[in-house]
């Protein structure tokens, strides 16, 4: 059993859980991602540095005396200088809630920043919304404002006198934002209104102005540093710039990629950061034009119907061997290609080819999304299924599309378009066996499967044009539901699981099926043919057991009682992996009862909320055929979780841990140019025993060579000085 294997995060995690923060000069922006704080360049959107609380810098923890973090979750916090508080200490305003309750009520209190002692607790509870409280008025009377449903509470932070503003009963406050300098308060509500209240500390002289463009609830409002303008955003996917002195003048930035959730602005008002729901941060300049985009792993955020899209990545995960990318759902109606070599988003491919429509106030809008995808093993063909949610008023067919890879344009182009009244539940390509391409299987809700094959649409010897046609439809098998399908390694046999029975069909035979394999009454949910030495074996899995069949003799070889949530096979070897409901992993080969690798509770005992949505073996770029010493020699096992994080299993050892620790301490915060310069300094530092004399051979020189080409021109070394490294890196790839 291998014990030198670890789970490592590749990408993902929320960069929109909290509003980003610009540096004082506005050149970089700090973004929270889990326990890390990532620093990005505003001009190029490239990662400049990454800080981790327990590694790269010393995070100071206050002495929580009244606020026990074992009982409470901190929701939000903002610092308050002693100059703006009645207490002669620097303070922090903290909103928090009990961990053990399902209530959405939020408490808010004023704490001493150094000692962590509670100075003042506000009596009212808040709605659990990201922008429901704010502090401001620092050039007039500093105050705190927050809302509970339709009531707004305003506290003077010098004497803690309280004022209230009450809206109509049909309106609910969704966002509260204080003017940075004056006693002006902006609120947004569920009807799309933005109301500016002036002189909020004095009820008798208070006045208001209404700004109304949004149809849907306002998600965030933000004043500029000068306070002359403010921005707003919501589910219309439009950034609106307002002018305080004129309610009718406004500028728009429409057709953003997703709902707006946070807004941040630089001190000089030159840039605005727009956090959108698809895990993206858009940098907008003062002319209301997009300047740069920080986009890591694109989130699936537009699941339109719980029954049809119960998972955030309904299409699953596939591997594109041409670009060495994992492919899954991306922007609405798109699929994203995430480069495994570069660990970054390569591009999004528009599958639906329709404008995304935002919902209206009174009713939802049904947008089509990609619900299935598959890629041939040589990546010459891509198949997708797009679907709209079913409404009582109308039913829309599934749309099946075949895409061919265009060598000249280096992108997939639409080849064949067809629709299906029956719901398609799975796509699977047959392994390539000839120059005509691969069969593809689509299982339908009528408990049959169809075979499609490419044919020459135009007979042109130099440039034949191919299309896809329907070739075969299976028959019902004892009225049993169809759950799983799999092709044999040579592509000659198709196995289909009808209820508890497995039906085998020889594809070159005109008969509907060759034989059937049945053991027990549990429905088979997963099927995978073995590879290499196990190619004559078929592995089937139900909810409670794993079955291994000998296809040649039609006999059952092994039964293992285990709860199987997912079964996947390595395309480069005979290894297979199963995941259980408890997030346990078992790696095995069909021809042996011994477990090759086992890891129980992948995410730890304290993490009960994370689960695995999809998993896939992706071949390594340097894989070699022959005897493997480890199940990770030729492929890497990737997992996509419900937290929308991409994780992988990889081998490590003591030396590698030393190197990673050294790199973390010395190279994590450096740009590619910085790593090159530091690497040269290390080469010349031969007298210091704290450094590794041969460290330069352990750095990924190839990756660094390509990274330097992606840097802004003002950060680049003279290109002629890097030509040798770039050419050598190209030769290696």
C-alpha positions as CSV (number, residue, x, y, z in Angstrom):
1,X,0.0,0.0,0.0
2,X,1.4,3.4,-1.1
3,X,1.6,6.0,1.7
4,X,3.5,8.7,-0.3
5,X,0.3,10.0,-2.0
6,X,-1.4,13.3,-1.1
7,X,-4.4,15.2,-2.2
8,X,-3.6,18.6,-3.6
9,X,-5.8,21.5,-4.7
10,X,-5.3,22.4,-8.4
11,X,-7.8,25.2,-8.7
12,X,-11.2,26.4,-7.6
13,X,-12.6,27.6,-4.4
14,X,-14.5,30.9,-4.1
15,X,-12.8,34.2,-4.9
16,X,-16.1,36.0,-4.4
17,X,-16.9,35.0,-0.8
18,X,-15.7,38.5,0.3
19,X,-15.3,41.8,-1.6
20,X,-11.8,42.2,-3.0
21,X,-9.6,45.0,-1.7
22,X,-7.4,47.3,-3.8
23,X,-4.0,48.4,-2.6
24,X,-3.4,52.0,-1.7
25,X,-1.9,52.8,-5.1
26,X,-4.5,50.8,-7.0
27,X,-1.9,48.7,-8.8
28,X,-2.8,45.3,-7.2
29,X,-5.9,43.8,-5.8
30,X,-6.2,41.4,-2.9
31,X,-8.6,38.5,-3.2
32,X,-9.6,36.1,-0.5
33,X,-9.7,32.4,-1.5
34,X,-10.3,30.0,1.4
35,X,-7.5,30.4,3.9
36,X,-5.3,32.2,1.2
37,X,-5.1,35.8,0.1
38,X,-4.1,36.1,-3.5
39,X,-2.6,39.3,-4.9
40,X,-3.3,40.0,-8.6
41,X,-2.0,42.7,-10.9
42,X,-4.8,45.1,-11.9
43,X,-3.3,45.8,-15.3
44,X,-2.6,42.2,-16.4
45,X,-4.8,40.2,-14.0
46,X,-1.9,37.9,-13.3
47,X,-1.2,36.4,-9.9
48,X,1.6,38.4,-8.2
49,X,1.7,36.7,-4.8
50,X,-0.2,34.3,-2.6
51,X,-0.3,34.5,1.2
52,X,-1.4,31.8,3.6
53,X,-2.3,32.5,7.2
54,X,-0.1,29.7,8.7
55,X,2.8,29.8,6.2
56,X,3.7,33.0,4.5
57,X,2.9,35.6,7.1
58,X,2.2,35.7,10.8
59,X,-1.6,36.2,11.2
60,X,-2.3,38.0,14.5
61,X,-5.2,36.4,16.4
62,X,-7.1,38.5,18.9
63,X,-8.0,37.2,22.3
64,X,-11.6,36.2,21.8
65,X,-13.0,36.6,25.3
66,X,-16.7,37.4,24.6
67,X,-16.6,36.1,21.0
68,X,-15.7,32.4,21.1
69,X,-15.0,31.2,17.6
70,X,-15.8,27.7,18.6
71,X,-19.4,28.8,19.0
72,X,-19.7,31.6,16.5
73,X,-19.0,32.1,12.8
74,X,-17.7,35.6,11.8
75,X,-19.7,36.8,8.9
76,X,-18.0,40.1,8.2
77,X,-15.8,42.7,9.9
78,X,-14.6,46.3,9.3
79,X,-11.9,48.2,11.2
80,X,-12.7,51.5,12.9
81,X,-10.0,53.9,14.0
82,X,-10.0,55.3,17.5
83,X,-10.5,58.8,16.0
84,X,-14.0,57.8,15.0
85,X,-15.1,56.0,18.2
86,X,-16.0,57.0,21.7
87,X,-13.5,54.5,23.0
88,X,-9.9,55.6,22.9
89,X,-8.8,52.4,21.2
90,X,-8.7,51.1,17.6
91,X,-11.9,49.0,17.1
92,X,-13.4,46.4,14.8
93,X,-17.0,46.0,14.0
94,X,-17.9,42.3,13.7
95,X,-21.0,40.6,12.5
96,X,-21.4,37.0,13.6
97,X,-23.9,34.2,14.1
98,X,-24.2,31.0,16.2
99,X,-22.8,27.8,14.6
100,X,-25.3,25.5,16.1
101,X,-28.5,27.2,15.0
102,X,-30.2,27.2,11.6
103,X,-31.4,30.8,12.1
104,X,-30.2,33.3,9.6
105,X,-30.1,36.1,12.2
106,X,-26.8,38.0,12.5
107,X,-25.5,39.7,15.6
108,X,-23.2,42.7,15.5
109,X,-20.8,44.1,18.0
110,X,-17.9,46.5,18.5
111,X,-14.7,44.9,19.7
112,X,-11.3,46.3,20.8
113,X,-8.9,45.4,18.0
114,X,-5.9,44.6,20.3
115,X,-7.5,42.9,23.3
116,X,-10.6,41.4,21.5
117,X,-12.9,42.5,24.3
118,X,-16.5,43.4,23.6
119,X,-17.0,47.2,23.9
120,X,-20.6,47.5,22.7
121,X,-23.2,45.0,21.5
122,X,-26.1,46.3,19.3
123,X,-29.5,45.0,20.3
124,X,-31.0,44.3,16.9
125,X,-30.4,41.3,14.6
126,X,-29.6,41.6,11.0
127,X,-30.6,39.7,7.8
128,X,-27.9,37.3,6.6
129,X,-27.0,39.3,3.5
130,X,-23.5,40.2,2.4
131,X,-24.0,44.0,2.3
132,X,-26.6,44.6,5.0
133,X,-24.5,46.9,7.2
134,X,-21.9,49.6,6.7
135,X,-20.0,52.4,8.5
136,X,-19.2,55.9,7.2
137,X,-19.5,59.6,7.7
138,X,-15.9,60.0,8.7
139,X,-15.6,63.7,7.9
140,X,-18.9,64.5,9.7
141,X,-20.4,62.2,12.4
142,X,-19.2,58.6,12.1
143,X,-22.1,56.2,12.2
144,X,-23.1,52.6,11.7
145,X,-26.2,51.6,9.6
146,X,-27.8,48.2,9.2
147,X,-31.2,46.8,8.2
148,X,-33.6,44.1,9.3
149,X,-36.3,43.5,6.6
150,X,-37.9,46.9,6.0
151,X,-36.4,48.8,9.0
152,X,-33.0,50.6,8.9
153,X,-31.2,51.3,12.1
154,X,-28.6,54.2,12.3
155,X,-26.2,54.4,15.3
156,X,-24.0,57.5,16.1
157,X,-20.6,55.9,16.9
158,X,-19.7,58.7,19.2
159,X,-22.7,58.5,21.6
160,X,-24.6,55.4,20.3
161,X,-27.8,57.3,19.9
162,X,-30.2,55.4,17.6
163,X,-32.4,56.5,14.7
164,X,-34.7,54.4,12.5
165,X,-36.0,54.6,9.0
166,X,-39.0,52.4,8.0
167,X,-39.9,51.5,4.4
168,X,-43.2,50.3,3.2
169,X,-44.3,46.9,4.2
170,X,-43.9,45.5,0.6
171,X,-40.3,46.6,0.5
172,X,-37.2,44.8,1.9
173,X,-33.8,46.3,2.3
174,X,-31.2,44.2,0.4
175,X,-28.1,46.4,0.7
176,X,-26.9,49.2,3.0
177,X,-24.0,51.5,2.1
178,X,-22.8,54.6,4.1
179,X,-21.3,57.6,2.3
180,X,-17.5,57.6,3.2
181,X,-17.5,61.3,4.2
182,X,-20.9,62.8,4.9
183,X,-24.0,61.6,6.8
184,X,-25.6,60.3,3.6
185,X,-26.9,56.7,3.4
186,X,-27.7,54.6,0.3
187,X,-30.0,51.6,0.5
188,X,-31.1,49.2,-2.1
189,X,-34.3,47.2,-1.9
190,X,-36.1,44.1,-3.4
191,X,-37.9,46.2,-6.0
192,X,-34.7,47.5,-7.5
193,X,-34.9,51.0,-6.0
194,X,-31.8,52.8,-4.6
195,X,-32.7,55.5,-2.1
196,X,-30.2,58.1,-0.9
197,X,-31.0,59.6,2.6
198,X,-29.4,62.9,3.5
199,X,-28.6,64.0,7.0
200,X,-29.6,60.6,8.4
201,X,-28.7,61.5,12.0
202,X,-31.5,64.0,12.3
203,X,-35.0,62.9,11.7
204,X,-36.5,66.4,11.4
205,X,-34.2,67.5,8.6
206,X,-33.7,64.2,6.8
207,X,-34.4,64.2,3.0
208,X,-34.2,61.5,0.3
209,X,-33.7,61.0,-3.4
210,X,-34.8,57.8,-5.3
211,X,-32.8,56.3,-8.1
212,X,-34.6,53.5,-10.0
213,X,-33.4,51.5,-12.9
214,X,-33.0,48.0,-11.6
215,X,-35.9,45.6,-12.1
216,X,-34.5,42.9,-9.8
217,X,-33.3,43.3,-6.2
218,X,-30.1,45.4,-5.8
219,X,-27.2,43.2,-4.7
220,X,-24.6,45.9,-3.9
221,X,-24.2,49.7,-3.9
222,X,-20.8,51.4,-3.6
223,X,-19.8,55.1,-3.3
224,X,-16.6,56.2,-4.9
225,X,-14.0,57.6,-2.6
226,X,-14.9,61.2,-3.5
227,X,-18.6,60.4,-2.8
228,X,-19.8,62.2,-6.0
229,X,-20.8,59.0,-7.8
230,X,-21.9,55.5,-6.8
231,X,-22.2,52.1,-8.6
232,X,-24.9,49.5,-8.3
233,X,-25.4,45.9,-9.6
234,X,-27.8,43.0,-9.4
235,X,-29.1,40.0,-11.3
236,X,-29.5,42.0,-14.5
237,X,-25.8,41.4,-15.1
238,X,-25.4,45.2,-15.7
239,X,-23.1,47.6,-13.8
240,X,-24.7,51.0,-13.4
241,X,-22.7,54.2,-12.6
242,X,-24.8,56.9,-11.0
243,X,-24.3,60.6,-10.4
244,X,-25.5,61.9,-7.1
245,X,-26.4,65.3,-8.4
246,X,-28.5,64.0,-11.3
247,X,-30.9,61.0,-10.9
248,X,-31.5,60.8,-14.7
249,X,-27.8,60.6,-15.8
250,X,-26.3,57.1,-15.6
251,X,-23.8,55.0,-17.5
252,X,-24.1,51.2,-18.1
253,X,-21.8,48.3,-18.6
254,X,-24.2,45.5,-19.8
255,X,-23.9,41.8,-20.6
256,X,-21.5,40.9,-17.8
257,X,-20.9,37.2,-17.4
258,X,-23.1,36.6,-14.3
259,X,-24.9,38.3,-11.4
260,X,-23.1,41.0,-9.6
261,X,-22.4,40.1,-5.9
262,X,-19.7,42.6,-4.8
263,X,-18.3,46.0,-5.8
264,X,-14.9,47.6,-4.7
265,X,-13.2,50.8,-5.8
266,X,-9.7,52.3,-5.7
267,X,-9.0,55.4,-3.7
268,X,-8.4,57.4,-6.8
269,X,-11.7,56.2,-8.4
270,X,-9.8,54.9,-11.4
271,X,-10.9,51.3,-11.2
272,X,-13.9,49.3,-9.9
273,X,-13.8,45.6,-9.2
274,X,-17.0,43.7,-10.0
275,X,-17.3,40.3,-8.4
276,X,-19.7,38.1,-10.4
277,X,-21.4,34.9,-9.4
278,X,-19.5,32.7,-11.7
279,X,-16.3,33.2,-9.6
280,X,-14.9,36.0,-11.6
281,X,-13.7,39.5,-10.8
282,X,-14.0,42.1,-13.6
283,X,-11.8,45.3,-13.4
284,X,-13.6,48.3,-14.9
285,X,-11.9,51.6,-15.5
286,X,-13.4,55.1,-14.9
287,X,-14.8,55.2,-18.4
288,X,-17.0,52.2,-17.6
289,X,-15.0,49.8,-19.8
290,X,-13.6,46.4,-19.0
291,X,-9.9,46.8,-18.2
292,X,-9.0,43.2,-17.2
293,X,-10.6,40.0,-15.8
294,X,-9.5,37.8,-13.0
295,X,-10.9,34.4,-13.9
296,X,-9.7,31.1,-12.3
297,X,-11.9,28.1,-12.4
298,X,-15.3,29.1,-13.8
299,X,-18.2,28.1,-11.6
300,X,-21.5,26.6,-12.7
301,X,-24.1,29.0,-11.2
302,X,-27.1,28.8,-13.5
303,X,-28.7,25.5,-12.5
304,X,-32.2,26.4,-13.6
305,X,-34.1,23.4,-12.3
306,X,-33.4,21.2,-9.3
307,X,-34.5,18.0,-11.0
308,X,-32.6,18.5,-14.3
309,X,-29.5,20.3,-12.9
310,X,-29.1,19.0,-9.4
311,X,-25.3,19.4,-9.7
312,X,-23.4,22.5,-10.4
313,X,-21.5,20.8,-13.2
314,X,-24.3,18.7,-14.9
315,X,-22.3,17.8,-18.0
316,X,-19.6,16.0,-16.0
317,X,-15.9,16.0,-16.8
318,X,-14.1,14.9,-19.9
319,X,-10.4,15.0,-21.0
320,X,-9.2,16.8,-24.2
321,X,-5.9,15.2,-25.2
322,X,-5.1,17.9,-27.8
323,X,-5.0,20.8,-25.3
324,X,-4.4,18.5,-22.3
325,X,-7.4,20.1,-20.6
326,X,-10.2,19.0,-18.4
327,X,-13.6,20.0,-19.9
328,X,-16.7,20.8,-17.9
329,X,-19.5,23.4,-17.6
330,X,-18.3,26.9,-17.7
331,X,-20.2,30.1,-18.4
332,X,-23.9,29.7,-19.0
333,X,-24.4,27.7,-22.2
334,X,-20.6,27.2,-22.5
335,X,-18.0,24.5,-21.6
336,X,-14.7,25.5,-20.2
337,X,-11.3,24.0,-21.1
338,X,-9.0,24.0,-18.0
339,X,-5.3,23.5,-18.9
340,X,-3.7,20.8,-16.6
341,X,-0.2,21.8,-17.6
342,X,-0.7,25.5,-17.0
343,X,-3.2,25.1,-14.1
344,X,-5.4,27.8,-15.5
345,X,-8.5,28.4,-17.6
346,X,-7.6,28.0,-21.3
347,X,-10.9,29.2,-22.9
348,X,-14.7,28.8,-22.9
349,X,-16.5,27.3,-25.9
350,X,-20.0,28.6,-26.6
351,X,-22.3,25.5,-27.2
352,X,-25.8,27.0,-27.0
353,X,-24.9,30.0,-29.2
354,X,-27.8,32.1,-27.7
355,X,-27.8,35.3,-25.7
356,X,-28.3,34.6,-22.0
357,X,-31.5,36.1,-20.7
358,X,-31.8,37.3,-17.1
359,X,-35.0,36.6,-15.1
360,X,-37.7,39.2,-14.7
361,X,-39.3,40.4,-11.5
362,X,-42.5,38.3,-11.9
363,X,-41.3,35.1,-13.5
364,X,-38.1,33.1,-14.3
365,X,-36.5,32.8,-17.7
366,X,-35.5,29.4,-18.9
367,X,-32.0,29.4,-20.5
368,X,-30.5,26.3,-22.2
369,X,-27.4,24.8,-20.7
370,X,-25.0,22.0,-21.5
371,X,-26.1,18.9,-19.6
372,X,-23.9,16.2,-21.2
373,X,-20.6,16.1,-23.0
374,X,-18.1,13.6,-24.3
375,X,-14.8,13.7,-26.3
376,X,-13.3,11.0,-28.5
377,X,-10.0,9.6,-27.3
378,X,-8.1,11.3,-30.1
379,X,-10.0,14.6,-29.4
380,X,-11.1,14.9,-33.1
381,X,-14.8,14.9,-32.1
382,X,-16.8,16.5,-29.3
383,X,-20.4,15.6,-28.6
384,X,-22.7,17.8,-26.4
385,X,-26.4,17.8,-25.3
386,X,-28.1,21.0,-24.3
387,X,-31.4,21.3,-22.6
388,X,-33.9,23.7,-21.3
389,X,-35.8,23.0,-18.1
390,X,-39.3,21.6,-18.6
391,X,-42.1,24.0,-17.9
392,X,-45.8,23.2,-17.6
393,X,-46.5,25.4,-20.6
394,X,-44.1,23.9,-23.0
395,X,-41.6,21.0,-23.6
396,X,-38.4,21.5,-25.4
397,X,-36.4,18.7,-27.0
398,X,-32.8,17.8,-26.1
399,X,-30.4,19.2,-28.7
400,X,-27.6,16.8,-29.6
401,X,-24.6,18.4,-31.4
402,X,-21.4,17.0,-32.9
403,X,-18.3,19.2,-33.1
404,X,-15.2,18.6,-35.2
405,X,-11.8,19.9,-34.4
406,X,-10.7,22.5,-36.9
407,X,-6.9,22.1,-37.4
408,X,-6.5,25.5,-39.0
409,X,-8.4,27.5,-36.4
410,X,-7.4,25.2,-33.5
411,X,-11.0,25.1,-32.1
412,X,-14.0,22.9,-32.2
413,X,-16.6,23.8,-34.9
414,X,-20.2,22.7,-35.1
415,X,-20.6,19.7,-37.5
416,X,-24.0,18.1,-37.0
417,X,-27.1,19.2,-35.2
418,X,-30.1,17.1,-34.3
419,X,-32.9,17.1,-31.7
420,X,-34.4,14.3,-29.6
421,X,-37.8,14.2,-27.9
422,X,-36.6,11.6,-25.5
423,X,-34.3,12.8,-22.7
424,X,-30.6,11.7,-23.2
425,X,-29.0,10.5,-20.0
426,X,-25.4,9.6,-21.2
427,X,-22.9,10.1,-24.0
428,X,-20.0,7.7,-24.6
429,X,-17.5,7.5,-27.5
430,X,-16.4,4.2,-28.8
431,X,-12.6,3.8,-28.8
432,X,-11.1,4.8,-32.2
433,X,-10.7,1.6,-34.3
434,X,-10.4,3.0,-37.8
435,X,-10.0,6.2,-39.8
436,X,-13.7,6.8,-40.0
437,X,-13.9,7.8,-36.4
438,X,-15.8,6.4,-33.4
439,X,-19.3,5.3,-32.7
440,X,-21.1,7.2,-30.0
441,X,-23.8,6.0,-27.7
442,X,-26.7,8.0,-26.3
443,X,-29.0,6.4,-23.7
444,X,-32.5,7.7,-23.6
445,X,-35.3,7.8,-21.0
446,X,-37.3,5.3,-23.0
447,X,-34.8,2.7,-21.9
448,X,-33.0,2.2,-25.2
449,X,-29.7,3.3,-26.6
450,X,-28.9,4.7,-30.1
451,X,-25.7,4.3,-32.0
452,X,-24.4,7.1,-34.3
453,X,-21.6,7.0,-36.7
454,X,-19.8,9.4,-39.0
455,X,-20.1,9.2,-42.8
456,X,-18.8,11.2,-45.8
457,X,-21.2,13.9,-46.5
458,X,-19.2,15.0,-49.6
459,X,-17.0,12.7,-51.5
460,X,-13.8,14.7,-51.8
461,X,-10.5,12.7,-51.7
462,X,-8.5,15.7,-50.7
463,X,-10.8,17.2,-48.2
464,X,-13.7,14.9,-47.3
465,X,-16.5,16.4,-45.3
466,X,-18.0,14.2,-42.6
467,X,-21.3,14.3,-40.8
468,X,-23.0,12.1,-38.3
469,X,-26.1,9.8,-38.8
470,X,-28.3,7.6,-36.7
471,X,-27.3,4.0,-37.2
472,X,-29.0,1.7,-34.7
473,X,-31.6,1.7,-32.0
474,X,-31.7,-1.0,-29.4
475,X,-34.9,-2.8,-28.2
476,X,-36.4,-2.7,-24.8
477,X,-35.1,-5.4,-22.4
478,X,-37.8,-6.8,-20.2
479,X,-39.0,-3.2,-19.6
480,X,-36.0,-2.6,-17.4
481,X,-34.5,0.9,-17.1
482,X,-31.1,1.6,-18.8
483,X,-28.6,3.0,-16.4
484,X,-25.0,2.5,-17.7
485,X,-23.1,1.6,-20.9
486,X,-19.4,0.8,-21.7
487,X,-17.3,-0.1,-24.7
488,X,-14.7,-2.8,-24.6
489,X,-11.1,-1.7,-25.1
490,X,-11.0,-2.8,-28.8
491,X,-14.4,-1.2,-29.4
492,X,-16.0,-4.5,-30.6
493,X,-18.4,-5.1,-27.7
494,X,-21.0,-2.8,-26.1
495,X,-22.3,-3.6,-22.6
496,X,-25.5,-2.0,-21.5
497,X,-27.0,-2.3,-18.0
498,X,-30.8,-2.9,-18.1
499,X,-31.9,-3.0,-14.4
500,X,-29.9,-5.9,-12.8
501,X,-28.9,-7.4,-16.1
502,X,-26.0,-6.6,-18.4
503,X,-26.6,-7.1,-22.1
504,X,-23.6,-7.6,-24.4
505,X,-23.8,-6.7,-28.1
506,X,-21.2,-7.4,-30.7
507,X,-21.2,-4.2,-32.8
508,X,-20.4,-5.8,-36.1
509,X,-23.3,-8.3,-35.5
510,X,-26.8,-7.4,-36.7
511,X,-28.4,-9.2,-33.7
512,X,-29.7,-7.0,-30.9
513,X,-27.6,-8.7,-28.2
514,X,-25.1,-11.6,-27.9
515,X,-25.8,-12.6,-24.3
516,X,-26.9,-11.2,-20.9
517,X,-25.3,-11.4,-17.4
518,X,-27.4,-11.3,-14.3
519,X,-26.7,-11.8,-10.6
520,X,-29.1,-10.6,-8.0
521,X,-31.8,-8.0,-8.2
522,X,-30.0,-4.7,-7.6
523,X,-29.9,-2.4,-10.6
524,X,-26.5,-1.9,-12.1
525,X,-25.5,1.8,-12.0
526,X,-21.9,1.7,-13.4
527,X,-20.1,-0.3,-16.0
528,X,-16.4,-0.3,-17.0
529,X,-14.5,-2.7,-19.3
530,X,-11.0,-3.6,-18.1
531,X,-7.8,-2.5,-20.0
532,X,-4.6,-4.3,-21.1
533,X,-4.3,-7.6,-19.2
534,X,-7.9,-7.2,-17.8
535,X,-9.5,-6.4,-21.2
536,X,-11.6,-9.6,-21.0
537,X,-13.2,-8.5,-17.7
538,X,-16.2,-6.3,-17.1
539,X,-16.7,-4.5,-13.8
540,X,-20.2,-3.6,-12.7
541,X,-21.3,-1.7,-9.6
542,X,-24.7,-1.3,-7.9
543,X,-25.4,0.7,-4.8
544,X,-24.0,-1.9,-2.4
545,X,-21.6,-4.2,-4.3
546,X,-19.0,-4.5,-7.0
547,X,-19.2,-7.4,-9.5
548,X,-16.4,-8.6,-11.8
549,X,-17.4,-10.7,-14.8
550,X,-15.4,-12.8,-17.3
551,X,-16.9,-11.7,-20.6
552,X,-15.4,-14.7,-22.5
553,X,-16.7,-17.4,-20.3
554,X,-19.7,-15.3,-19.1
555,X,-19.1,-16.2,-15.5
556,X,-19.0,-14.1,-12.3
557,X,-15.5,-13.9,-10.9
558,X,-15.7,-11.7,-7.8
559,X,-18.3,-10.0,-5.6
560,X,-17.3,-7.3,-3.2
561,X,-19.8,-5.6,-0.8
562,X,-19.1,-1.9,-0.9
563,X,-21.2,1.2,-1.3
564,X,-20.3,2.6,-4.7
565,X,-21.0,6.3,-5.5
566,X,-18.7,6.5,-8.6
567,X,-16.7,4.0,-10.7
568,X,-14.0,5.2,-13.1
569,X,-11.3,3.5,-15.2
570,X,-7.8,4.7,-16.1
571,X,-7.6,4.8,-20.0
572,X,-3.8,4.2,-19.8
573,X,-3.7,1.1,-17.5
574,X,-5.9,-1.6,-15.9
575,X,-6.4,0.4,-12.7
576,X,-9.9,1.4,-11.6
577,X,-11.1,3.6,-8.8
578,X,-14.4,3.6,-6.7
579,X,-15.6,6.4,-4.4
580,X,-18.0,5.7,-1.6
581,X,-20.7,7.8,0.0
582,X,-18.3,8.5,2.9
583,X,-15.7,9.9,0.5
584,X,-13.5,6.8,0.7
585,X,-11.3,5.9,-2.3
586,X,-10.3,2.4,-3.3
587,X,-8.0,1.8,-6.3
588,X,-7.8,-1.8,-7.6
589,X,-7.4,-3.9,-10.7
590,X,-10.1,-6.3,-11.9
591,X,-7.8,-9.3,-12.0
592,X,-6.9,-9.1,-8.3
593,X,-8.9,-9.0,-5.1
594,X,-6.2,-6.9,-3.4
595,X,-6.7,-3.2,-3.0
596,X,-3.8,-1.2,-4.6
597,X,-4.5,2.0,-2.7
598,X,-7.1,3.0,-0.1
599,X,-7.8,6.4,1.5
600,X,-10.6,6.8,3.9
601,X,-12.5,10.1,4.3
602,X,-10.5,12.0,1.8
603,X,-11.5,15.4,3.2
604,X,-11.0,14.6,6.8
605,X,-13.3,13.9,9.7
606,X,-14.1,17.6,10.3
607,X,-15.4,18.2,6.8
608,X,-18.9,16.8,6.4
609,X,-20.1,19.2,3.8
610,X,-17.7,18.3,0.9
611,X,-18.6,15.6,-1.5
612,X,-17.3,14.4,-4.9
613,X,-19.4,15.2,-7.9
614,X,-17.1,13.9,-10.6
615,X,-13.8,12.1,-11.0
616,X,-11.6,11.3,-13.9
617,X,-8.2,9.8,-14.8
618,X,-6.2,12.1,-17.0
619,X,-3.2,10.7,-18.9
620,X,0.1,12.4,-18.1
621,X,2.1,14.1,-20.9
622,X,5.1,11.9,-20.2
623,X,3.4,8.6,-19.7
624,X,5.2,5.5,-20.7
625,X,3.8,2.1,-21.7
626,X,5.0,-1.0,-19.9
627,X,5.2,-2.1,-16.3
628,X,4.0,0.5,-13.8
629,X,5.5,0.8,-10.3
630,X,2.5,2.9,-9.1
631,X,-1.1,3.5,-10.2
632,X,-0.2,7.2,-10.7
633,X,2.7,6.6,-13.0
634,X,0.7,7.1,-16.3
635,X,-2.3,9.0,-15.2
636,X,-3.4,11.5,-12.5
637,X,-6.7,11.1,-10.7
638,X,-8.7,14.4,-10.6
639,X,-11.8,15.1,-8.5
640,X,-14.4,17.9,-8.8
641,X,-16.2,18.6,-5.6
642,X,-19.5,20.3,-4.7
643,X,-17.4,23.2,-3.3
644,X,-16.4,23.7,-7.0
645,X,-12.8,22.8,-6.3
646,X,-10.5,20.8,-8.6
647,X,-8.3,18.4,-6.6
648,X,-5.8,15.7,-7.6
649,X,-3.9,12.8,-6.1
650,X,-0.1,12.9,-6.6
651,X,2.9,11.2,-5.3
652,X,5.3,12.9,-2.9
653,X,8.4,11.9,-0.8
654,X,10.7,13.4,1.7
655,X,12.9,15.2,-0.8
656,X,10.0,16.6,-2.7
657,X,8.5,17.9,0.6
658,X,11.8,19.6,1.3
659,X,11.9,21.2,-2.1
660,X,8.2,22.4,-1.9
661,X,8.9,23.9,1.5
662,X,12.0,25.7,0.1
663,X,10.0,26.9,-2.9
664,X,7.1,28.1,-0.6
665,X,9.5,30.1,1.6
666,X,11.5,31.6,-1.2
667,X,9.6,31.6,-4.5
668,X,5.8,31.6,-3.8
669,X,5.6,35.4,-3.9
670,X,7.6,35.9,-7.0
671,X,6.6,36.5,-10.6
672,X,8.2,34.3,-13.4
673,X,10.8,37.1,-13.8
674,X,11.4,37.1,-10.1
675,X,11.9,33.4,-10.0
676,X,14.4,33.5,-12.8
677,X,16.4,36.3,-11.1
678,X,16.2,34.5,-7.7
679,X,17.3,31.2,-9.4
680,X,20.4,32.9,-10.8
681,X,21.2,34.3,-7.4
682,X,20.9,30.8,-5.9
683,X,23.3,29.4,-8.5
684,X,25.9,31.9,-7.5
685,X,25.4,31.3,-3.7
686,X,27.6,28.2,-3.3
687,X,29.2,29.0,0.1
688,X,26.0,29.1,2.0
689,X,25.0,25.7,3.2
690,X,21.4,26.7,3.8
691,X,20.8,26.7,0.0
692,X,20.8,23.6,-2.2
693,X,23.6,23.9,-4.7
694,X,21.7,22.0,-7.4
695,X,18.4,23.6,-6.8
696,X,18.2,25.0,-10.4
697,X,17.7,21.5,-11.7
698,X,14.6,21.0,-9.6
699,X,12.7,24.1,-10.8
700,X,10.3,23.7,-13.6
701,X,12.4,25.6,-16.2
702,X,10.0,24.7,-19.1
703,X,7.0,26.2,-17.4
704,X,8.9,29.3,-16.3
705,X,10.1,29.8,-19.9
706,X,6.5,29.9,-21.2
707,X,5.3,32.0,-18.3
708,X,7.7,34.8,-19.0
709,X,6.0,35.2,-22.4
710,X,2.7,35.9,-20.8
711,X,3.9,38.7,-18.6
712,X,3.2,42.4,-19.5
713,X,5.9,44.0,-21.7
714,X,7.2,46.2,-18.9
715,X,7.9,43.2,-16.8
716,X,9.7,41.2,-19.5
717,X,13.4,40.5,-19.7
718,X,14.9,41.4,-23.1
719,X,13.6,38.6,-25.4
720,X,17.0,37.8,-26.9
721,X,18.3,36.9,-23.5
722,X,15.5,34.2,-23.1
723,X,15.5,32.7,-26.7
724,X,17.7,29.8,-25.7
725,X,15.5,28.8,-22.7
726,X,12.3,29.1,-24.8
727,X,13.7,27.1,-27.7
728,X,14.9,24.3,-25.4
729,X,11.5,24.3,-23.7
730,X,9.8,24.0,-27.1
731,X,12.0,21.1,-28.1
732,X,11.1,19.2,-24.8
733,X,7.4,19.6,-25.4
